[in-house]
Amino acid sequence: MSQSRLTPDEWQETARLVSLDEADFPAGRHAFHREELMNFIEQDTQSAARATAPTPAAPARRRRFIRPLIVIPAAACSLAVIAAGVLVFTGSGGSDGSPLAGPALTTQVGVGTAQGLPQLLNQISLTAAKSPAATVRAGQYVYIESQVGTTYEKTVGDKTTVVGDRIHRRQTWRSTDGAKGWLIDPAVSPPGGETIDPVNEKGEIEPARLGSPSYDYLATLTTDPDALLAKIYKETEGQGNSPDQQAFTTIGDLLSESMPPADLSVALFKTAAKIPGVVLVKDAVDAAGRHGVAVARLDETSGARTEWIFDAKTYTYLGERTIQVRPHGGDSGKIEPGTILFTSAITVRQAVDEMKQLPSSAA
């Protein structure tokens, strides 16, 4: 196949596949393009620098992202494999003292292709249309449990390393109107969790929007794919690395940590089909080690590809991951192809009556 007939995603990946072995990437395989990564590199981890300097040290830059990874002891050897060599930890592990600190996650980069994408999205849409409607009453909370993990750059002083948060349990509760929420994620929240109420600096509750949707808000969105895509482009203007990539990211966020009505889910998949550069990846693995087929898009600015993973037989949504595809990723240029920047696996999605209440499926 000539390069002129390949999408940018396909051409770049095919080129890199030749050099994976040359770069001595480990065999094997949890959400996260450069824009997201840098938006959340906010949490200071100064302990390592403080131990070696008498004066206040430059803060360690670390991503603060509210999504999840599978717990593996940090003392495990430099290679830890999950699900028969699918998810791989490499390196010597984190050094900031965090109980989740670990080495980077890596994977083999699969080839993305436009061939078969319309048929896949059609099957996914049909599955969503036939799915039983979720029963959520006013005053309830949408509970979502997942497994998540990340790889990110950490800078202490003038030294930058690539480290990760090992896969772990993440739990969120959000009221149907979006006014109240709770998060338990040991990578980003204190023990016992923290509130995630959408309150601004004036103490006012921010209204739900595409970037921070509530269950009630999702029910108001149009289900016409053209109108929905136009709304997404308009409301995310200026965000992300490109309008198309931000539209794809926005839809992915609506599919992951929320509970969209079935008719909206159908519309979201049909809308994704209209975004240029979207491809199919035949084999992708979520944070729980489940294999599936992915709908994906390469961010041409960061060189990272975000994948929505679906069961290859039932076409149900499993999770999401973002993989570095092109070399020299991140601000440091040290994030290499095959690095898993973010991975997730949705394990429970259900309505409950009280904040912090667990459904029977999650107890």
C-alpha positions in Angstrom: 0.0 0.0 0.0 1.4 3.4 -0.9 1.9 6.0 1.7 -0.4 8.4 -0.1 -3.4 6.0 0.6 -2.6 5.7 4.4 -4.0 8.0 7.1 -1.3 9.9 9.1 -2.1 7.4 11.9 -1.4 4.4 9.7 1.7 5.7 8.1 3.4 6.7 11.3 2.6 3.5 13.1 3.8 1.3 10.2 7.0 3.2 10.2 7.6 2.7 13.9 6.7 -1.0 13.8 9.9 -1.7 12.0 12.0 0.0 14.6 10.4 -1.3 17.8 12.7 -4.3 18.1 15.7 -2.1 17.2 14.8 0.1 20.1 14.7 -3.0 22.3 11.2 -2.3 23.5 9.9 -5.1 25.8 7.3 -7.5 24.5 3.8 -6.9 25.8 1.3 -4.0 26.4 -4.4 1.3 30.9 -5.8 7.9 29.4 -3.5 10.2 27.7 -2.5 12.7 25.1 0.1 15.5 25.7 -2.5 18.2 26.2 -4.2 16.2 29.0 -0.9 15.3 30.5 0.4 18.8 30.7 -2.9 20.2 31.9 -2.7 18.0 35.0 1.0 18.2 35.8 0.2 20.3 38.9 0.8 18.1 42.0 4.1 19.0 43.8 6.2 16.2 45.1 9.2 17.8 46.8 10.3 15.2 49.2 13.0 13.7 47.0 14.7 17.1 46.3 14.2 18.2 49.9 16.3 15.3 51.2 19.4 16.4 49.3 19.1 20.2 49.5 19.1 22.5 52.5 17.1 25.2 50.6 13.6 24.8 49.2 13.8 22.6 46.1 12.2 23.2 42.8 8.9 21.3 42.9 8.5 18.0 41.2 6.1 18.3 38.3 3.6 15.5 38.3 0.3 14.9 36.6 -2.9 15.2 38.7 -5.5 13.4 36.7 -8.8 12.0 38.1 -9.0 8.7 36.3 -7.4 5.0 37.2 -4.2 1.5 37.0 -3.8 -2.7 38.6 -1.8 -2.8 41.8 1.5 -4.6 41.5 4.2 -4.3 44.2 6.8 -1.6 43.5 9.4 -4.0 44.6 8.6 -6.4 41.7 11.4 -6.9 39.2 12.0 -4.5 36.4 9.5 -6.4 34.2 6.0 -7.2 35.5 3.5 -8.7 33.1 -0.3 -8.8 33.3 -2.6 -10.9 31.2 -0.1 -13.1 29.5 2.3 -10.4 28.5 -0.2 -7.7 27.6 0.7 -5.0 30.0 4.3 -4.4 30.9 6.0 -2.3 33.5 9.6 -1.3 32.7 12.3 0.5 34.6 13.3 0.8 38.2 10.1 2.3 39.6 9.1 5.6 41.1 11.1 7.4 43.7 8.7 10.0 45.2 7.5 7.8 48.1 3.9 7.4 46.8 2.4 4.0 47.5 1.4 3.9 43.8 4.7 5.1 42.4 6.0 2.7 39.8 7.8 2.5 36.4 6.4 3.4 33.0 3.9 1.1 31.3 4.7 0.0 27.8 3.0 -1.9 25.0 3.4 -2.9 21.4 1.8 -0.3 19.1 -0.9 -1.8 16.9 -1.6 -0.6 13.4 -4.5 1.8 12.9 -6.6 1.5 9.7 -9.6 3.2 8.3 -10.7 -0.1 6.7 -13.6 -1.6 8.6 -14.2 1.5 10.8 -17.7 2.3 9.5 -18.8 -1.3 10.0 -17.4 -1.3 13.5 -19.0 1.9 14.6 -22.3 0.7 13.1 -22.1 -2.5 15.2 -21.3 -0.5 18.3 -24.2 1.9 17.6 -26.6 -1.0 17.2 -25.4 -2.6 20.4 -25.9 0.7 22.3 -29.4 1.1 20.8 -30.4 -2.3 22.0 -29.0 -1.9 25.5 -31.5 -1.7 28.4 -32.1 1.9 29.4 -30.4 2.8 32.7 -32.8 3.5 35.6 -31.6 6.7 37.3 -34.0 8.7 39.5 -33.7 12.3 40.6 -31.7 12.6 43.8 -29.6 9.4 43.1 -25.9 9.3 42.4 -24.1 7.8 39.4 -21.5 5.5 40.7 -18.6 4.5 38.4 -15.8 2.1 39.4 -12.8 1.6 37.3 -9.2 0.4 37.2 -6.8 3.1 36.0 -3.1 3.9 35.6 -0.8 6.5 34.1 2.7 7.2 32.9 4.0 10.7 33.1 7.0 13.0 33.3 8.3 13.9 36.8 10.8 16.8 37.1 12.9 17.5 40.2 15.2 20.4 39.8 16.8 19.9 36.3 16.2 16.2 36.1 13.2 14.7 34.4 12.3 11.0 34.5 9.4 9.0 33.1 7.5 7.2 35.9 3.9 6.0 36.5 1.1 5.3 38.9 0.4 1.5 39.1 -3.0 0.3 38.1 -5.4 0.8 41.0 -9.1 1.1 41.9 -10.9 4.4 41.3 -14.4 5.3 42.4 -16.6 8.3 41.7 -20.1 9.3 42.8 -21.9 12.2 41.1 -25.4 13.5 41.8 -27.8 13.4 38.8 -27.8 17.3 38.7 -24.0 17.4 39.0 -24.0 19.6 42.1 -22.4 17.0 44.4 -19.6 14.5 43.9 -17.0 12.3 45.6 -13.8 10.8 44.4 -11.7 8.0 45.8 -8.5 7.6 43.9 -5.3 7.0 45.9 -3.2 8.5 43.1 -4.8 11.9 43.3 -7.0 12.1 46.4 -6.3 11.9 50.2 -7.2 8.8 52.2 -10.9 8.3 52.2 -11.4 10.5 49.1 -12.4 14.1 48.5 -15.3 16.2 47.2 -15.4 16.9 43.5 -18.3 19.4 43.7 -18.1 21.8 40.7 -17.6 24.9 42.8 -15.9 28.0 41.4 -13.7 30.5 43.3 -16.8 32.4 44.3 -18.3 29.4 46.0 -20.9 29.0 43.3 -21.9 25.7 41.7 -20.8 25.7 38.1 -23.5 24.6 35.6 -22.9 21.2 33.9 -21.3 21.4 30.4 -19.7 19.1 27.9 -16.4 19.2 29.8 -18.1 18.5 33.1 -21.4 16.8 32.3 -24.1 15.6 34.7 -26.6 12.8 34.1 -29.4 15.4 33.8 -27.3 17.5 31.3 -26.6 14.5 29.1 -30.3 13.9 28.8 -30.7 17.4 27.2 -28.1 16.9 24.5 -29.2 16.5 20.9 -29.0 13.1 19.4 -28.6 14.4 15.8 -24.9 13.5 15.0 -24.4 16.6 12.8 -25.9 19.0 15.3 -24.0 17.3 18.2 -20.7 17.5 16.4 -21.3 21.2 15.6 -22.0 21.8 19.3 -18.8 20.0 20.4 -16.7 22.0 18.0 -18.2 25.2 19.1 -18.0 24.6 22.8 -14.4 23.2 22.7 -13.0 25.9 20.4 -9.4 26.7 21.4 -9.0 23.6 23.5 -6.6 20.8 22.9 -4.1 20.4 20.1 -6.6 20.6 17.3 -10.4 20.9 16.9 -10.7 17.3 15.6 -8.6 15.8 18.4 -10.5 17.8 21.0 -13.8 16.6 19.6 -12.7 13.0 19.8 -11.4 13.5 23.3 -14.6 15.1 24.4 -16.7 12.2 23.1 -14.4 9.8 24.8 -14.8 11.5 28.1 -18.6 11.4 27.8 -18.3 7.6 27.2 -16.1 6.9 30.1 -16.8 8.5 33.5 -20.5 9.3 32.9 -23.7 7.4 32.2 -25.1 8.7 28.9 -28.6 7.6 27.8 -28.7 4.9 25.2 -29.9 7.2 22.4 -27.1 9.6 23.2 -24.6 6.8 23.1 -25.8 5.9 19.6 -25.4 9.5 18.6 -21.9 9.8 20.1 -20.7 6.8 18.0 -22.3 8.2 14.8 -20.7 11.6 15.6 -17.3 10.1 16.1 -17.5 8.6 12.6 -17.7 12.1 11.2 -14.4 13.2 12.8 -11.4 13.1 10.3 -8.5 10.8 11.2 -10.5 8.2 13.3 -9.3 4.6 12.7 -9.8 1.1 13.8 -7.2 -0.9 15.9 -7.8 -4.6 15.8 -6.3 -5.4 19.2 -6.2 -3.2 22.2 -6.1 -4.1 25.9 -7.8 -2.2 28.8 -6.4 -1.7 32.3 -8.0 -4.9 33.5 -6.2 -6.9 30.8 -9.3 -7.4 28.6 -8.7 -7.6 24.9 -10.9 -5.8 22.5 -11.1 -3.8 19.3 -10.5 0.0 19.4 -11.8 3.1 17.8 -8.8 5.5 17.9 -7.3 8.7 16.8 -3.7 10.0 16.6 -3.0 13.4 18.0 -0.6 14.7 15.4 0.8 17.4 17.7 1.7 15.1 20.7 2.2 11.9 18.7 -0.1 10.0 21.1 -3.1 7.9 20.1 -6.2 7.7 22.2 -8.2 4.4 21.9 -11.7 3.6 23.0 -11.8 -0.2 23.6 -14.8 -2.4 23.0 -15.4 -6.1 23.4 -14.8 -7.6 20.0 -17.9 -9.9 20.2 -20.5 -8.0 22.2 -19.3 -4.4 21.2 -19.8 -3.2 24.7 -17.5 -0.4 26.0 -14.6 -1.7 28.1 -12.3 1.2 28.7 -9.8 3.6 27.2 -6.1 4.0 26.8 -3.6 6.5 25.3 -0.3 5.3 23.8 2.6 7.3 22.6 3.1 6.4 18.9 5.7 8.8 17.7 9.2 9.2 19.3 10.3 12.0 21.6 7.0 12.6 23.3 6.3 14.9 26.2 8.0 18.1 27.1 11.2 16.2 27.9 11.2 14.2 24.7 11.8 11.1 26.8 8.4 9.4 26.3 9.1 6.8 23.7 6.7 4.9 21.3 4.9 2.2 23.1 4.5 4.1 26.4 1.0 3.8 27.8 0.3 7.3 29.0 -3.2 6.5 30.4 -5.2 3.3 30.7 -8.6 2.6 32.2 -11.2 -0.2 32.5 -14.8 0.4 33.6 -15.9 -2.3 36.0 -19.1 -0.9 37.5 -21.5 1.7 36.2 -24.7 2.0 38.3 -27.1 4.4 40.1 -27.1 4.4 43.9 -29.2 6.2 46.5 -26.5 7.8 48.6 -23.1 9.3 48.3 -20.3 6.7 48.9 -22.9 3.9 48.8 -21.6 0.8 47.0 -23.9 -1.2 44.7 -24.0 -4.9 45.3 -21.8 -5.5 42.2 -19.0 -3.4 43.7 -19.2 -4.5 47.4 
